[in-house]
Amino acid sequence: MVSRASQFNQTKLISLLVEKAAKVNIHDGEGQSPFLNAVAAGHIDSARVLIKAGADVNATDLLMKTCVHIAVENEQLKILAMLLESRHGTRNLYKADLWDRVPLHYAAKSKDIKVKRLLKRSTANVTTSEIYYAGCPIFSIDNIKRRSLKEL
């Protein structure tokens, strides 16, 4: 029930369900938690309510995608900015999915240049290298702390 409420940005219903001891970290048939559903739909208010209620922001779906993967993949810029401003997003910035792709790979496929720029700013350090997708340079980024570019 919380998953459906998060998909439709029903923050009052989410709050009511949480008060009635509904589980906020249960996964649906697609392996997504209510928090991941809110992120995918771009519902920042629902995402905030779920975080406040104790949602696991490090949860992954069946494909091991984190909240940052999902926000980038769905080009949800406001949610992505919120996640990257907190430790919630930065913890997930370097985690790989089932195919060993980090959120930067998803940004490389994105048509929204703002998503690419936002992730670029979030990857710190100042030794510039280029990220490639399908053999084409996408954008220059700073050296990634926890994974070498060869791994990407």
For each residue, the residues with C-beta under 8 A, 3 or more apart:
1: 4 5 17 22
2: 5 6 14 17 18 22 23 24 26 34 50
3: 6 7 26 28 32 33 34 37
4: 1 7 8
5: 1 2 8 10 13 14 17 34 46
6: 2 3 9 10 14 34 35 37 38 41 43 46 47 50
7: 3 4 37 38 41 43
8: 4 5 41 43
9: 6 38 41 43 45 46
10: 5 6 13 14 46
11: 14 15 45 46 49
12: 15 16
13: 5 10 16 17
14: 2 5 6 10 11 17 18 34 46 49 50 53
15: 11 12 18 19 49 53
16: 12 13 19 20
17: 1 2 5 13 14 20 22
18: 2 14 15 21 22 24 49 53
19: 15 16
20: 16 17
21: 18
22: 1 2 17 18
23: 2 26
24: 2 18 33 34 35 50 53 54 55
25: 33 34 35 54 55 56 59
26: 2 3 23 33 34
27: 31 32 33 59 61
28: 3 31 32 33 37
29:
30: 61 62
31: 27 28 60 61 62 63
32: 3 27 28 36 37 40 61
33: 3 24 25 26 27 28 36 37 55 56 59
34: 2 3 5 6 14 24 25 26 37 38 46 50 55
35: 6 24 25 38 39 47 50 51 55 56 57 59 67
36: 32 33 39 40 59 61 65 67 70
37: 3 6 7 28 32 33 34 40 41
38: 6 7 9 34 35 41 43 44 46 47 50 79
39: 35 36 42 43 47 67 70 71 74 76 79 83
40: 32 36 37 70 71 74 76
41: 6 7 8 9 37 38 46 74 76
42: 39 74 76 78 79
43: 6 7 8 9 38 39 46 47 79
44: 38 47 48 78 79 82
45: 9 11 48 49
46: 5 6 9 10 11 14 34 38 41 43 49 50
47: 6 35 38 39 43 44 50 51 79 82
48: 44 45 51 52 82
49: 11 14 15 18 45 46 52 53
50: 2 6 14 24 34 35 38 46 47 53 55
51: 35 47 48 54 55 57 88
52: 48 49
53: 14 15 18 24 49 50
54: 24 25 51
55: 24 25 33 34 35 50 51 59
56: 25 33 35 59
57: 35 51 67 83 88 91 92
58: 66 88 91 92
59: 25 27 33 35 36 55 56 66 67
60: 31 63 64 65 66 95 97
61: 27 30 31 32 36 64 65 70
62: 30 31
63: 31 60 97 98 99
64: 60 61 95 96 97 98
65: 36 60 61 69 70 73 97 98
66: 58 59 60 69 70 92 95 97 103
67: 35 36 39 57 59 70 71 79 83 88 89 92
68: 71 72 80 83 84 89 92 93 95 103
69: 65 66 72 73 92 95 97 101 102 103 106
70: 36 39 40 61 65 66 67 73 74 76
71: 39 40 67 68 74 76 79 80 83
72: 68 69 75 80 103 106 107 110 115 119
73: 65 69 70 106 110
74: 39 40 41 42 70 71
75: 72 110 111 112 115
76: 39 40 41 42 70 71 79 80
77: 80 81 112 114 115 118
78: 42 44 81 82
79: 38 39 42 43 44 47 67 71 76 82 83
80: 68 71 72 76 77 83 84 89 115 118 119
81: 77 78 84 85 118
82: 44 47 48 78 79 85 86 89
83: 39 57 67 68 71 79 80 86 88 89 92
84: 68 80 81 89 90 93 118 119 122
85: 81 82 89
86: 82 83 89 90
87: 90 91
88: 51 57 58 67 83 91 92
89: 67 68 80 82 83 84 85 86 92 93 122
90: 84 86 87 93 122
91: 57 58 87 88 95
92: 57 58 66 67 68 69 83 88 89 95 103
93: 68 84 89 90 102 103 119 122 123
94: 102 144 145 146 147
95: 60 64 66 68 69 91 92 102
96: 64 99 100 101 102 147
97: 60 63 64 65 66 69 100 101 102
98: 63 64 65
99: 63 96
100: 96 97 151
101: 69 96 97 105 106
102: 69 93 94 95 96 97 105 144 147 152
103: 66 68 69 72 92 93 106 107 119
104: 107 108 119 123 131 141 144 152
105: 101 102 108 109 133 152
106: 69 72 73 101 103 109 110
107: 72 103 104 110 115 116 119 138
108: 104 105 116 131 132 133 138 139
109: 105 106 133
110: 72 73 75 106 107 115 116
111: 75
112: 75 77 115 116
113: 116 117
114: 77 117 118
115: 72 75 77 80 107 110 112 118 119
116: 107 108 110 112 113 119 120 138 139
117: 113 114 120 121
118: 77 80 81 84 114 115 121 122
119: 72 80 84 93 103 104 107 115 116 122 123 141
120: 116 117 123 139 140 141 142
121: 117 118
122: 84 89 90 93 118 119
123: 93 104 119 120 141 142 144
124: 142 145
125: 142 143 144 145
126: 142 143
127: 142 143
128: 140 141 142 143
129: 140 141 143 149
130: 137 138 139 140 141
131: 104 108 137 138 139 140 141 149 152
132: 108 135 136 137 138
133: 105 108 109 136 138
134:
135: 132
136: 132 133
137: 130 131 132 140
138: 107 108 116 130 131 132 133
139: 108 116 120 130 131
140: 120 128 129 130 131 137
141: 104 119 120 123 128 129 130 131 144
142: 120 123 124 125 126 127 128
143: 125 126 127 128 129 149
144: 94 102 104 123 125 141 147 148 149 152
145: 94 124 125
146: 94
147: 94 96 102 144 151 152
148: 144 151 152
149: 129 131 143 144 152
150:
151: 100 147 148
152: 102 104 105 131 144 147 148 149
